[in-house]
Amino acid sequence: MYKTVISLRDKKGQRKYLNQTERLRFLESSKGYRTDIKLFSLLLYYTGARIAEIHHLKTDSIDFSNKTIVIESLKKRKKGIFREIPLPSDLLEELRSYIDDLDYDALETSLWSFSLRTASRHVKRVMLKAKISGVQSCARGLRHGFAVHAVTVAPITMVKKWLGHATLETTEIYLNAVGIEEREIAQKLW
């Protein structure tokens, strides 16, 4: 049996995740874009979801009464596996306004008018505006950054659920934080 080894560093030793400073710069940079790009970027930032999962969202994926977003886990072997992730109230208000302004007839209309490839380009532009470069300057780097930050402030079982991981072993990789994150964790001990 083969076991995939997941690391927070690439083969050259470069960090594959955004640190918290970079994540905050991404967040700030996203606010300068048109509404759909901004909301797409904010959903990546606040959920840690995969880019294809955010791209796959429909207008009824947001549960406004529960203040969550319902994401279908696209990496599973079968369809119909969903997870709920809480969202900040101000983001929910922006999403409600955006959905109300969409020209749609059905409840299950896609939230985005752009392709997955274009979504990736939008994320890359936001990264460049935020002056983030390197292997981590992509949606996956944002997902990893979300996870590294989340395991320092939330129970790992909650992070596992939000990320859509099948096992805690996969989520535990994010406990191997390095650099700034490791220092912040250590400071809690000091």
N, C-alpha and C positions, 0 to 999 in steps of 0.2 A: 504494500500500500504506500502510495506517495503522499507526502505531507508537504503542502505549500508553506514555505517560510516567508512570512511577511515582515518587512523591516521598515522603519521610519527613515531609512537612509538608502540612497541608491548605491550602485556598484562603485561609484567614485567617492562615496562618503557624504554626498550632498543631502541635506535635509529635504524630505519629500512633503513636508507639511508647512503651512503658514503658522508662524508664531503669533501670539496674541497681538503684538504691535502691528504686524502685517495684516492680520484679520481686521483690525480696527481701521487701518488705512483703506482696505478693500471696501469696508462698510461705508466709510465717508466718501470714497470715490464713486461708489455706485449711485449716490444721491444726485450726481450731476448728469445723469442720463435720462432719456425719455422714460415714461412710466412703466412700460412693459419690461424694458431691460433692467430698470431699477428694481422692480418687484421680483423678477426672475433671480437677480443677484442677491436680493435680501432673503429670499426663500432658501437659496443655497447656504447663505451665511447662518441663518437662524435654525436650520433643520439638520445640517450635515448630510442631507440626502445626496444621492448620486445625481449627476446632471440629467441623465435620461429619465429618472424618476420625477424630477421637477418639470422637465419638458413634457412628460406624459400627463400632467395634471389637467383636470377638467374643472369647469365652473362649480360643480357640486363636490369637489374634493375638499373644500373648506367647510368645516363645521363651525359656523359662526356662534351657535348657541353653546357649544362645548369649548370654543376658543382654541380649536386645533385644526391641523391639516391632516387629511387622511391620504397616505401615500401607499401605492401598491408597490411591493418589493419586486423589482424587475429582475433581480439576480437569482431568484428562487427557481427551482426546476418546474414548478407548476404555477399557473396564474391564480389570482384570487387571494393572495396573502397580503394583508394590509397592516399598516401600523399608523398610530396616531401620535402626532408630535405637537405639543403646545406652542402657540405663537404669541408674541407680544401684542397687546391691545392696539397700539398705534399701527402696526403692520396689518392687523385684521381690518382696521378702518380703511386703510389705503386699498386693500384687496377688495373690500366691499364696494368702494367707490369705483374702482377699476372694472369690476364685474358689471356693475350697474351701467357703466358707459359702453360696454361691449354691445355690438350689434349681433344679437344671437336669438334664435328661436327656441332652441332646445336647452334643457338643463345640463346636458352632458357635452357642452361645447368646450373645445380646447381653450385653455387660458392664453395660449401663445400662437401668434400668426407666423412665427419664424421656425425654420427647421432646426433639428438638433445640432447640425454642423454650424449653423449661424449662431445658435445659442452659445456654442463653444467659443466662437469668435468674439461674441459680446463679452463673455467672461474674460477672455484674454485682453480685450481693450480696457476693461475696468482694472485689471491687474497692472497693465502698463501705466495707466493714469495714476495708480497708487504707487508706482515705482517699485513694483514687485517683479523680480525676474528669477530665472533659474527653474529647476525641475519642479519646484513647488507652485509655480505661477499658473495654475490651472484649477478647474473645478475639483479634481481629486485632491489637490493640495489643500483646498478650502475644506473639503470633507475631513481629511486627516487632521487639519488644524482645529476644526470644531471638536473632533473626538479627543484630541490631546487636552484641549481646554476643558471639555465637559467632564473628563474623568477626575479633574482636580476639584470640581465643585459639586458634582452630582454622584449619587450611588452608581456603581458600575453596572448594576442590573438595569437601571433606567437608561443609561447610555447604550447598552446592548440593544434594548428595545427600540430606542430612537434611531439607531443606525441600521436596524434590521438584521443584525447578526444572528446566526443560528446557535452559536455557542459563546460562552463567556471567554473561552480561550482566544477567540479572534479579537474580542474587545480588550482583553488584557494587554495586547501589544501596545496600546496607547498609554499604558502605565509606564512604559519605558521612555518617558520624556527626557529630553536632553536640553542643554543650553539654558535659555531664559526660563523655560517652564520648570526644569529641574531645580533651578535656583529658587523660584517662587514656592515650590513645594517644600524645599528645605527651610525656607524662611519661616514657614508655619511652625517648624520645630524649634527655632531659635528663640 
